């Protein structure tokens, strides 16, 4: 069973940066993709970015392209989300999740972390 633990959230002013980290333990070869999702109060969980342990082109939601970068360290079983030029609308709880392949659908991810709060003040 894959266990995921996020860290790195916090409070930042608009225009600032944060880097989220996700530690993955118990990873199997079938759990090739790692994604970041976010959920703001009163809103549905939405896809942010995803990458595959095996490589390939990462996927991003349009509103974060050019500002967020997902990366991974296979040796450490870590996935990161570098968030630059943060906006108040980026405020949400951010979750990392594991799937067999990259998908933008939350239902495609079997394992989830507990989430980390990101708050961007204007």
N, CA, C and O atoms as CSV, one atom per row, in Angstrom:
chain,resi,resn,atom,element,x,y,z
A,1,UNK,N,N,0.847,-1.185,0.000
A,1,UNK,CA,C,0.000,0.000,0.000
A,1,UNK,C,C,0.890,1.245,0.000
A,1,UNK,O,O,1.862,1.335,0.749
A,2,UNK,N,N,0.531,2.199,-0.858
A,2,UNK,CA,C,1.301,3.429,-0.964
A,2,UNK,C,C,0.852,4.391,0.129
A,2,UNK,O,O,-0.344,4.591,0.341
A,3,UNK,N,N,1.812,4.978,0.810
A,3,UNK,CA,C,1.524,6.000,1.816
A,3,UNK,C,C,2.160,7.303,1.385
A,3,UNK,O,O,3.327,7.339,0.996
A,4,UNK,N,N,1.388,8.369,1.455
A,4,UNK,CA,C,1.838,9.668,0.977
A,4,UNK,C,C,1.765,10.702,2.088
A,4,UNK,O,O,0.816,10.724,2.871
A,5,UNK,N,N,2.767,11.549,2.145
A,5,UNK,CA,C,2.806,12.578,3.182
A,5,UNK,C,C,3.277,13.878,2.562
A,5,UNK,O,O,4.396,13.975,2.060
A,6,UNK,N,N,2.392,14.893,2.606
A,6,UNK,CA,C,2.732,16.202,2.057
A,6,UNK,C,C,3.324,17.108,3.125
A,6,UNK,O,O,3.073,16.939,4.319
A,7,UNK,N,N,4.106,18.060,2.675
A,7,UNK,CA,C,4.631,19.090,3.560
A,7,UNK,C,C,4.952,20.319,2.725
A,7,UNK,O,O,4.997,20.255,1.496
A,8,UNK,N,N,5.175,21.446,3.408
A,8,UNK,CA,C,5.613,22.643,2.714
A,8,UNK,C,C,4.567,23.721,2.542
A,8,UNK,O,O,4.870,24.794,2.020
A,9,UNK,N,N,3.341,23.461,2.968
A,9,UNK,CA,C,2.319,24.488,2.848
A,9,UNK,C,C,2.564,25.631,3.816
A,9,UNK,O,O,3.442,25.561,4.677
A,10,UNK,N,N,1.773,26.684,3.661
A,10,UNK,CA,C,1.921,27.819,4.554
A,10,UNK,C,C,1.198,29.030,4.029
A,10,UNK,O,O,0.397,28.948,3.098
A,11,UNK,N,N,1.499,30.165,4.649
A,11,UNK,CA,C,0.908,31.447,4.275
A,11,UNK,C,C,1.946,32.265,3.518
A,11,UNK,O,O,3.082,32.414,3.967
A,12,UNK,N,N,1.543,32.794,2.363
A,12,UNK,CA,C,2.457,33.575,1.548
A,12,UNK,C,C,1.687,34.717,0.907
A,12,UNK,O,O,0.487,34.603,0.658
A,13,UNK,N,N,2.366,35.801,0.645
A,13,UNK,CA,C,1.723,36.927,-0.032
A,13,UNK,C,C,1.634,36.659,-1.532
A,13,UNK,O,O,2.415,35.891,-2.093
A,14,UNK,N,N,0.685,37.296,-2.148
A,14,UNK,CA,C,0.534,37.180,-3.597
A,14,UNK,C,C,1.843,37.556,-4.281
A,14,UNK,O,O,2.498,38.536,-3.924
A,15,UNK,N,N,2.203,36.747,-5.275
A,15,UNK,CA,C,3.466,36.947,-5.963
A,15,UNK,C,C,4.603,36.135,-5.390
A,15,UNK,O,O,5.672,36.041,-5.994
A,16,UNK,N,N,4.383,35.551,-4.233
A,16,UNK,CA,C,5.410,34.768,-3.577
A,16,UNK,C,C,5.480,33.344,-4.087
A,16,UNK,O,O,4.788,32.966,-5.032
A,17,UNK,N,N,6.339,32.555,-3.434
A,17,UNK,CA,C,6.577,31.180,-3.854
A,17,UNK,C,C,6.507,30.226,-2.674
A,17,UNK,O,O,6.775,30.602,-1.532
A,18,UNK,N,N,6.147,29.005,-2.966
A,18,UNK,CA,C,6.197,27.898,-2.008
A,18,UNK,C,C,6.593,26.650,-2.763
A,18,UNK,O,O,6.337,26.519,-3.960
A,19,UNK,N,N,7.226,25.730,-2.041
A,19,UNK,CA,C,7.503,24.420,-2.624
A,19,UNK,C,C,6.882,23.358,-1.739
A,19,UNK,O,O,7.205,23.238,-0.557
A,20,UNK,N,N,5.991,22.599,-2.331
A,20,UNK,CA,C,5.371,21.474,-1.643
A,20,UNK,C,C,6.171,20.210,-1.905
A,20,UNK,O,O,6.720,20.014,-2.990
A,21,UNK,N,N,6.224,19.363,-0.900
A,21,UNK,CA,C,6.900,18.080,-1.035
A,21,UNK,C,C,5.934,16.958,-0.707
A,21,UNK,O,O,5.037,17.114,0.122
A,22,UNK,N,N,6.126,15.837,-1.361
A,22,UNK,CA,C,5.310,14.656,-1.089
A,22,UNK,C,C,6.242,13.452,-0.999
A,22,UNK,O,O,6.953,13.122,-1.949
A,23,UNK,N,N,6.224,12.815,0.144
A,23,UNK,CA,C,7.008,11.613,0.353
A,23,UNK,C,C,6.136,10.393,0.084
A,23,UNK,O,O,5.039,10.273,0.630
A,24,UNK,N,N,6.628,9.492,-0.758
A,24,UNK,CA,C,5.865,8.305,-1.117
A,24,UNK,C,C,6.575,7.059,-0.603
A,24,UNK,O,O,7.727,6.808,-0.957
A,25,UNK,N,N,5.900,6.286,0.220
A,25,UNK,CA,C,6.457,5.034,0.703
A,25,UNK,C,C,5.552,3.889,0.259
A,25,UNK,O,O,4.359,4.074,0.018
A,26,UNK,N,N,6.144,2.707,0.158
A,26,UNK,CA,C,5.370,1.553,-0.266
A,26,UNK,C,C,5.023,1.577,-1.741
A,26,UNK,O,O,4.081,0.914,-2.175
A,27,UNK,N,N,5.786,2.343,-2.512
A,27,UNK,CA,C,5.482,2.497,-3.949
A,27,UNK,C,C,5.711,1.178,-4.678
A,27,UNK,O,O,6.682,0.470,-4.409
A,28,UNK,N,N,4.811,0.853,-5.603
A,28,UNK,CA,C,4.950,-0.345,-6.436
A,28,UNK,C,C,5.083,0.086,-7.894
A,28,UNK,O,O,4.814,1.234,-8.246
A,29,UNK,N,N,5.500,-0.855,-8.728
A,29,UNK,CA,C,5.677,-0.532,-10.140
A,29,UNK,C,C,4.356,-0.145,-10.795
A,29,UNK,O,O,4.346,0.558,-11.805
A,30,UNK,N,N,3.235,-0.603,-10.224
A,30,UNK,CA,C,1.940,-0.246,-10.799
A,30,UNK,C,C,1.525,1.174,-10.457
A,30,UNK,O,O,0.606,1.713,-11.075
A,31,UNK,N,N,2.186,1.790,-9.481
A,31,UNK,CA,C,1.851,3.154,-9.085
A,31,UNK,C,C,2.840,4.090,-9.756
A,31,UNK,O,O,3.739,4.616,-9.099
A,32,UNK,N,N,2.686,4.305,-11.058
A,32,UNK,CA,C,3.688,5.029,-11.816
A,32,UNK,C,C,3.493,6.535,-11.790
A,32,UNK,O,O,4.455,7.282,-11.967
A,33,UNK,N,N,2.274,6.994,-11.576
A,33,UNK,CA,C,2.003,8.423,-11.679
A,33,UNK,C,C,1.782,9.056,-10.312
A,33,UNK,O,O,1.226,8.444,-9.401
A,34,UNK,N,N,2.227,10.286,-10.200
A,34,UNK,CA,C,1.979,11.080,-9.005
A,34,UNK,C,C,1.349,12.395,-9.422
A,34,UNK,O,O,1.804,13.056,-10.355
A,35,UNK,N,N,0.309,12.755,-8.722
A,35,UNK,CA,C,-0.386,13.989,-9.056
A,35,UNK,C,C,-0.548,14.893,-7.860
A,35,UNK,O,O,-0.496,14.459,-6.709
A,36,UNK,N,N,-0.744,16.160,-8.159
A,36,UNK,CA,C,-1.120,17.147,-7.152
A,36,UNK,C,C,-2.517,17.649,-7.478
A,36,UNK,O,O,-2.816,17.996,-8.621
A,37,UNK,N,N,-3.358,17.683,-6.472
A,37,UNK,CA,C,-4.700,18.226,-6.577
A,37,UNK,C,C,-4.863,19.297,-5.505
A,37,UNK,O,O,-4.057,19.401,-4.581
A,38,UNK,N,N,-5.918,20.088,-5.645
A,38,UNK,CA,C,-6.200,21.074,-4.607
A,38,UNK,C,C,-7.708,21.218,-4.439
A,38,UNK,O,O,-8.490,20.969,-5.357
A,39,UNK,N,N,-8.080,21.624,-3.248
A,39,UNK,CA,C,-9.492,21.816,-2.963
A,39,UNK,C,C,-9.663,23.038,-2.090
A,39,UNK,O,O,-9.149,23.101,-0.973
A,40,UNK,N,N,-10.393,24.009,-2.614
A,40,UNK,CA,C,-10.708,25.221,-1.875
A,40,UNK,C,C,-12.051,25.031,-1.171
A,40,UNK,O,O,-12.849,24.195,-1.596
A,41,UNK,N,N,-12.315,25.778,-0.118
A,41,UNK,CA,C,-13.582,25.641,0.609
A,41,UNK,C,C,-14.779,25.831,-0.314
A,41,UNK,O,O,-14.855,26.801,-1.068
A,42,UNK,N,N,-15.707,24.891,-0.239
A,42,UNK,CA,C,-16.916,24.976,-1.037
A,42,UNK,C,C,-16.751,24.619,-2.493
A,42,UNK,O,O,-17.691,24.748,-3.278
A,43,UNK,N,N,-15.559,24.168,-2.866
A,43,UNK,CA,C,-15.308,23.817,-4.267
A,43,UNK,C,C,-14.894,22.361,-4.387
A,43,UNK,O,O,-14.486,21.733,-3.410
A,44,UNK,N,N,-15.003,21.837,-5.594
A,44,UNK,CA,C,-14.592,20.468,-5.839
A,44,UNK,C,C,-13.062,20.378,-5.917
A,44,UNK,O,O,-12.371,21.351,-6.217
A,45,UNK,N,N,-12.572,19.185,-5.639
A,45,UNK,CA,C,-11.141,18.944,-5.775
A,45,UNK,C,C,-10.769,19.042,-7.250
A,45,UNK,O,O,-11.466,18.495,-8.104
A,46,UNK,N,N,-9.678,19.734,-7.554
A,46,UNK,CA,C,-9.289,19.918,-8.946
A,46,UNK,C,C,-7.834,19.527,-9.184
A,46,UNK,O,O,-6.976,19.653,-8.311
A,47,UNK,N,N,-7.602,19.061,-10.370
A,47,UNK,CA,C,-6.267,18.641,-10.803
A,47,UNK,C,C,-5.354,19.855,-10.914
A,47,UNK,O,O,-5.771,20.918,-11.374
A,48,UNK,N,N,-4.106,19.687,-10.487
A,48,UNK,CA,C,-3.117,20.751,-10.604
A,48,UNK,C,C,-1.989,20.333,-11.534
A,48,UNK,O,O,-1.692,21.035,-12.501
A,49,UNK,N,N,-1.359,19.201,-11.255
A,49,UNK,CA,C,-0.217,18.748,-12.050
A,49,UNK,C,C,0.014,17.276,-11.784
A,49,UNK,O,O,-0.414,16.740,-10.762
A,50,UNK,N,N,0.699,16.626,-12.719
A,50,UNK,CA,C,1.022,15.215,-12.537
A,50,UNK,C,C,2.289,14.882,-13.294
A,50,UNK,O,O,2.621,15.515,-14.297
A,51,UNK,N,N,2.990,13.877,-12.797
A,51,UNK,CA,C,4.192,13.395,-13.435
A,51,UNK,C,C,4.254,11.893,-13.248
A,51,UNK,O,O,3.516,11.326,-12.442
A,52,UNK,N,N,5.137,11.251,-13.995
A,52,UNK,CA,C,5.290,9.804,-13.889
A,52,UNK,C,C,6.694,9.475,-13.405
A,52,UNK,O,O,7.667,10.109,-13.814
A,53,UNK,N,N,6.793,8.483,-12.533
A,53,UNK,CA,C,8.106,8.040,-12.066
A,53,UNK,C,C,8.963,7.565,-13.234
A,53,UNK,O,O,10.189,7.680,-13.199
A,54,UNK,N,N,8.322,7.038,-14.258
A,54,UNK,CA,C,9.055,6.487,-15.400
A,54,UNK,C,C,9.470,7.552,-16.406
A,54,UNK,O,O,10.133,7.246,-17.397
A,55,UNK,N,N,9.086,8.796,-16.159
A,55,UNK,CA,C,9.479,9.883,-17.048
A,55,UNK,C,C,8.342,10.323,-17.945
A,55,UNK,O,O,7.192,9.938,-17.734
A,56,UNK,N,N,8.659,11.133,-18.951
A,56,UNK,CA,C,7.630,11.649,-19.841
A,56,UNK,C,C,7.274,13.079,-19.507
A,56,UNK,O,O,7.824,13.682,-18.585
A,57,UNK,N,N,6.351,13.601,-20.267
A,57,UNK,CA,C,5.963,15.001,-20.129
A,57,UNK,C,C,4.949,15.163,-19.004
A,57,UNK,O,O,3.926,14.479,-19.006
A,58,UNK,N,N,5.203,16.046,-18.047
A,58,UNK,CA,C,4.219,16.286,-16.995
A,58,UNK,C,C,2.966,16.951,-17.550
A,58,UNK,O,O,2.969,17.514,-18.644
A,59,UNK,N,N,1.915,16.872,-16.780
A,59,UNK,CA,C,0.657,17.518,-17.147
A,59,UNK,C,C,0.328,18.598,-16.138
A,59,UNK,O,O,0.608,18.452,-14.948
A,60,UNK,N,N,-0.269,19.688,-16.612
A,60,UNK,CA,C,-0.639,20.813,-15.751
A,60,UNK,C,C,-2.028,21.306,-16.101
A,60,UNK,O,O,-2.467,21.216,-17.248
A,61,UNK,N,N,-2.721,21.835,-15.084
A,61,UNK,CA,C,-3.953,22.541,-15.420
A,61,UNK,C,C,-3.543,23.883,-16.007
A,61,UNK,O,O,-2.491,24.427,-15.670
A,62,UNK,N,N,-4.379,24.404,-16.883
A,62,UNK,CA,C,-4.006,25.600,-17.642
A,62,UNK,C,C,-3.670,26.788,-16.751
A,62,UNK,O,O,-2.748,27.548,-17.049
A,63,UNK,N,N,-4.405,26.950,-15.670
A,63,UNK,CA,C,-4.232,28.150,-14.854
A,63,UNK,C,C,-2.908,28.193,-14.087
A,63,UNK,O,O,-2.544,29.237,-13.546
A,64,UNK,N,N,-2.183,27.066,-14.035
A,64,UNK,CA,C,-0.907,27.062,-13.316
A,64,UNK,C,C,0.285,26.917,-14.246
A,64,UNK,O,O,1.432,26.997,-13.805
A,65,UNK,N,N,0.025,26.705,-15.524
A,65,UNK,CA,C,1.126,26.566,-16.483
A,65,UNK,C,C,1.989,27.824,-16.479
A,65,UNK,O,O,1.481,28.945,-16.501
A,66,UNK,N,N,3.298,27.613,-16.449
A,66,UNK,CA,C,4.225,28.746,-16.414
A,66,UNK,C,C,4.503,29.264,-15.015
A,66,UNK,O,O,5.439,30.038,-14.813
A,67,UNK,N,N,3.693,28.841,-14.043
A,67,UNK,CA,C,3.901,29.273,-12.658
A,67,UNK,C,C,4.296,28.108,-11.750
A,67,UNK,O,O,5.119,28.274,-10.851
A,68,UNK,N,N,3.724,26.955,-11.976
A,68,UNK,CA,C,3.989,25.771,-11.148
A,68,UNK,C,C,4.853,24.780,-11.933
A,68,UNK,O,O,4.739,24.656,-13.153
A,69,UNK,N,N,5.704,24.090,-11.206
A,69,UNK,CA,C,6.519,23.049,-11.813
A,69,UNK,C,C,6.502,21.821,-10.919
A,69,UNK,O,O,6.814,21.902,-9.731
A,70,UNK,N,N,6.137,20.683,-11.498
A,70,UNK,CA,C,6.171,19.426,-10.770
A,70,UNK,C,C,7.474,18.718,-11.113
A,70,UNK,O,O,7.912,18.710,-12.263
A,71,UNK,N,N,8.081,18.128,-10.097
A,71,UNK,CA,C,9.321,17.388,-10.322
A,71,UNK,C,C,9.351,16.194,-9.374
A,71,UNK,O,O,8.541,16.086,-8.454
A,72,UNK,N,N,10.297,15.310,-9.622
A,72,UNK,CA,C,10.377,14.098,-8.795
A,72,UNK,C,C,11.824,13.737,-8.570
A,72,UNK,O,O,12.703,14.086,-9.358
A,73,UNK,N,N,12.058,13.028,-7.475
A,73,UNK,CA,C,13.367,12.451,-7.176
A,73,UNK,C,C,13.125,10.975,-6.953
A,73,UNK,O,O,12.721,10.560,-5.867
A,74,UNK,N,N,13.372,10.186,-7.978
A,74,UNK,CA,C,13.070,8.754,-7.903
A,74,UNK,C,C,13.856,8.063,-6.789
A,74,UNK,O,O,13.335,7.165,-6.127
A,75,UNK,N,N,15.089,8.473,-6.584
A,75,UNK,CA,C,15.928,7.824,-5.577
A,75,UNK,C,C,15.376,8.040,-4.175
A,75,UNK,O,O,15.510,7.178,-3.306
A,76,UNK,N,N,14.755,9.192,-3.963
A,76,UNK,CA,C,14.218,9.524,-2.632
A,76,UNK,C,C,12.720,9.274,-2.535
A,76,UNK,O,O,12.134,9.467,-1.469
A,77,UNK,N,N,12.089,8.849,-3.626
A,77,UNK,CA,C,10.630,8.670,-3.655
A,77,UNK,C,C,9.917,9.955,-3.230
A,77,UNK,O,O,8.985,9.930,-2.425
A,78,UNK,N,N,10.367,11.052,-3.777
A,78,UNK,CA,C,9.797,12.360,-3.459
A,78,UNK,C,C,9.267,13.019,-4.722
A,78,UNK,O,O,9.848,12.898,-5.801
A,79,UNK,N,N,8.157,13.714,-4.565
A,79,UNK,CA,C,7.590,14.528,-5.633
A,79,UNK,C,C,7.422,15.934,-5.082
A,79,UNK,O,O,7.050,16.121,-3.923
A,80,UNK,N,N,7.701,16.919,-5.924
A,80,UNK,CA,C,7.662,18.307,-5.489
A,80,UNK,C,C,6.734,19.119,-6.387
A,80,UNK,O,O,6.505,18.780,-7.548
A,81,UNK,N,N,6.217,20.183,-5.822
A,81,UNK,CA,C,5.449,21.142,-6.608
A,81,UNK,C,C,5.986,22.523,-6.267
A,81,UNK,O,O,5.701,23.068,-5.200
A,82,UNK,N,N,6.760,23.076,-7.179
A,82,UNK,CA,C,7.271,24.435,-7.010
A,82,UNK,C,C,6.212,25.402,-7.514
A,82,UNK,O,O,5.804,25.339,-8.674
A,83,UNK,N,N,5.775,26.281,-6.652
A,83,UNK,CA,C,4.706,27.215,-6.994
A,83,UNK,C,C,5.248,28.637,-6.919
A,83,UNK,O,O,5.623,29.117,-5.849
A,84,UNK,N,N,5.281,29.295,-8.054
A,84,UNK,CA,C,5.758,30.677,-8.140
A,84,UNK,C,C,4.617,31.595,-8.552
A,84,UNK,O,O,3.579,31.142,-9.033
A,85,UNK,N,N,4.824,32.882,-8.358
A,85,UNK,CA,C,3.816,33.884,-8.733
A,85,UNK,C,C,2.440,33.506,-8.210
A,85,UNK,O,O,1.449,33.537,-8.939
A,86,UNK,N,N,2.398,33.153,-6.952
A,86,UNK,CA,C,1.150,32.682,-6.362
A,86,UNK,C,C,0.094,33.777,-6.327
A,86,UNK,O,O,0.390,34.960,-6.153
A,87,UNK,N,N,-1.141,33.341,-6.500
A,87,UNK,CA,C,-2.296,34.241,-6.518
A,87,UNK,C,C,-3.270,33.833,-5.410
A,87,UNK,O,O,-3.278,32.679,-4.980
A,88,UNK,N,N,-4.078,34.768,-4.957
A,88,UNK,CA,C,-5.063,34.400,-3.920
A,88,UNK,C,C,-5.951,33.226,-4.329
A,88,UNK,O,O,-6.364,32.435,-3.480
A,89,UNK,N,N,-6.243,33.110,-5.610
A,89,UNK,CA,C,-7.090,32.010,-6.067
A,89,UNK,C,C,-6.384,30.656,-6.020
A,89,UNK,O,O,-7.014,29.628,-6.268
A,90,UNK,N,N,-5.096,30.640,-5.709
A,90,UNK,CA,C,-4.389,29.376,-5.509
A,90,UNK,C,C,-4.591,28.835,-4.091
A,90,UNK,O,O,-4.164,27.723,-3.780
A,91,UNK,N,N,-5.235,29.616,-3.245
A,91,UNK,CA,C,-5.479,29.184,-1.874
A,91,UNK,C,C,-6.344,27.936,-1.840
A,91,UNK,O,O,-7.436,27.907,-2.408
A,92,UNK,N,N,-5.847,26.907,-1.169
A,92,UNK,CA,C,-6.552,25.625,-1.107
A,92,UNK,C,C,-5.750,24.666,-0.246
A,92,UNK,O,O,-4.620,24.953,0.148
A,93,UNK,N,N,-6.354,23.528,0.037
A,93,UNK,CA,C,-5.602,22.402,0.582
A,93,UNK,C,C,-5.063,21.621,-0.611
A,93,UNK,O,O,-5.810,21.257,-1.518
A,94,UNK,N,N,-3.779,21.375,-0.597
A,94,UNK,CA,C,-3.121,20.659,-1.688
A,94,UNK,C,C,-2.838,19.222,-1.273
A,94,UNK,O,O,-2.313,18.957,-0.191
A,95,UNK,N,N,-3.201,18.302,-2.162
A,95,UNK,CA,C,-3.033,16.875,-1.903
A,95,UNK,C,C,-2.125,16.265,-2.962
A,95,UNK,O,O,-2.192,16.638,-4.133
A,96,UNK,N,N,-1.289,15.341,-2.557
A,96,UNK,CA,C,-0.619,14.518,-3.550
A,96,UNK,C,C,-1.327,13.168,-3.589
A,96,UNK,O,O,-1.931,12.731,-2.609
A,97,UNK,N,N,-1.237,12.534,-4.727
A,97,UNK,CA,C,-1.968,11.292,-4.942
A,97,UNK,C,C,-1.204,10.410,-5.902
A,97,UNK,O,O,-0.394,10.885,-6.697
A,98,UNK,N,N,-1.476,9.108,-5.816
A,98,UNK,CA,C,-0.778,8.118,-6.617
A,98,UNK,C,C,-1.754,7.384,-7.525
A,98,UNK,O,O,-2.859,7.032,-7.114
A,99,UNK,N,N,-1.329,7.158,-8.769
A,99,UNK,CA,C,-2.164,6.461,-9.739
A,99,UNK,C,C,-1.302,5.538,-10.598
A,99,UNK,O,O,-0.074,5.610,-10.564
A,100,UNK,N,N,-1.949,4.688,-11.353
A,100,UNK,CA,C,-1.200,3.801,-12.232
A,100,UNK,C,C,-0.657,4.546,-13.443
A,100,UNK,O,O,0.375,4.166,-13.995
A,101,UNK,N,N,-1.349,5.609,-13.859
A,101,UNK,CA,C,-0.906,6.391,-15.001
A,101,UNK,C,C,-1.406,7.810,-14.833
A,101,UNK,O,O,-2.347,8.067,-14.083
A,102,UNK,N,N,-0.770,8.726,-15.536
A,102,UNK,CA,C,-1.168,10.134,-15.437
A,102,UNK,C,C,-2.600,10.310,-15.921
A,102,UNK,O,O,-2.962,9.854,-17.006
A,103,UNK,N,N,-3.387,10.959,-15.126
A,103,UNK,CA,C,-4.745,11.330,-15.482
A,103,UNK,C,C,-5.111,12.597,-14.734
A,103,UNK,O,O,-4.561,12.873,-13.668
A,104,UNK,N,N,-6.035,13.369,-15.286
A,104,UNK,CA,C,-6.477,14.593,-14.614
A,104,UNK,C,C,-7.690,14.320,-13.735
A,104,UNK,O,O,-8.163,15.209,-13.028
A,105,UNK,N,N,-8.187,13.099,-13.779
A,105,UNK,CA,C,-9.381,12.754,-13.010
A,105,UNK,C,C,-8.994,12.272,-11.617
A,105,UNK,O,O,-8.170,11.368,-11.472
A,106,UNK,N,N,-9.587,12.875,-10.601
A,106,UNK,CA,C,-9.288,12.471,-9.230
A,106,UNK,C,C,-9.661,11.014,-8.980
A,106,UNK,O,O,-9.031,10.338,-8.166
A,107,UNK,N,N,-10.671,10.538,-9.673
A,107,UNK,CA,C,-11.101,9.152,-9.489
A,107,UNK,C,C,-10.057,8.150,-9.977
A,107,UNK,O,O,-10.131,6.965,-9.650
A,108,UNK,N,N,-9.101,8.616,-10.747
A,108,UNK,CA,C,-8.058,7.728,-11.234
A,108,UNK,C,C,-6.927,7.511,-10.240
A,108,UNK,O,O,-6.027,6.710,-10.490
A,109,UNK,N,N,-6.966,8.209,-9.128
A,109,UNK,CA,C,-5.911,8.120,-8.121
A,109,UNK,C,C,-6.399,7.309,-6.942
A,109,UNK,O,O,-7.451,7.583,-6.365
A,110,UNK,N,N,-5.614,6.308,-6.597
A,110,UNK,CA,C,-6.048,5.367,-5.561
A,110,UNK,C,C,-5.602,5.794,-4.175
A,110,UNK,O,O,-6.350,5.638,-3.210
A,111,UNK,N,N,-4.418,6.322,-4.062
A,111,UNK,CA,C,-3.870,6.685,-2.759
A,111,UNK,C,C,-3.705,8.199,-2.659
A,111,UNK,O,O,-3.323,8.867,-3.620
A,112,UNK,N,N,-4.006,8.723,-1.464
A,112,UNK,CA,C,-3.981,10.162,-1.232
A,112,UNK,C,C,-3.264,10.486,0.071
A,112,UNK,O,O,-3.304,9.717,1.032
A,113,UNK,N,N,-2.612,11.633,0.080
A,113,UNK,CA,C,-2.056,12.144,1.317
A,113,UNK,C,C,-3.113,12.886,2.112
A,113,UNK,O,O,-4.271,12.966,1.701
A,114,UNK,N,N,-2.713,13.424,3.242
A,114,UNK,CA,C,-3.668,14.078,4.130
A,114,UNK,C,C,-3.886,15.543,3.761
A,114,UNK,O,O,-4.824,16.175,4.247
A,115,UNK,N,N,-3.029,16.077,2.910
A,115,UNK,CA,C,-3.167,17.447,2.449
A,115,UNK,C,C,-2.353,18.438,3.251
A,115,UNK,O,O,-2.038,18.218,4.420
A,116,UNK,N,N,-2.019,19.542,2.589
A,116,UNK,CA,C,-1.305,20.630,3.246
A,116,UNK,C,C,-1.926,21.956,2.796
A,116,UNK,O,O,-2.201,22.149,1.612
A,117,UNK,N,N,-2.138,22.849,3.736
A,117,UNK,CA,C,-2.839,24.093,3.447
A,117,UNK,C,C,-1.901,25.117,2.828
A,117,UNK,O,O,-0.800,25.356,3.325
A,118,UNK,N,N,-2.357,25.713,1.739
A,118,UNK,CA,C,-1.656,26.834,1.116
A,118,UNK,C,C,-2.605,28.024,1.137
A,118,UNK,O,O,-3.725,27.948,0.632
A,119,UNK,N,N,-2.148,29.117,1.722
A,119,UNK,CA,C,-2.956,30.324,1.789
A,119,UNK,C,C,-2.164,31.475,1.186
A,119,UNK,O,O,-1.046,31.769,1.609
A,120,UNK,N,N,-2.763,32.120,0.192
A,120,UNK,CA,C,-2.117,33.234,-0.483
A,120,UNK,C,C,-2.902,34.498,-0.167
A,120,UNK,O,O,-4.080,34.607,-0.509
A,121,UNK,N,N,-2.263,35.433,0.473
A,121,UNK,CA,C,-2.937,36.679,0.851
A,121,UNK,C,C,-2.725,37.737,-0.220
A,121,UNK,O,O,-1.695,37.779,-0.892
A,122,UNK,N,N,-3.732,38.588,-0.356
A,122,UNK,CA,C,-3.650,39.622,-1.398
A,122,UNK,C,C,-3.014,40.895,-0.861
A,122,UNK,O,O,-2.865,41.869,-1.599
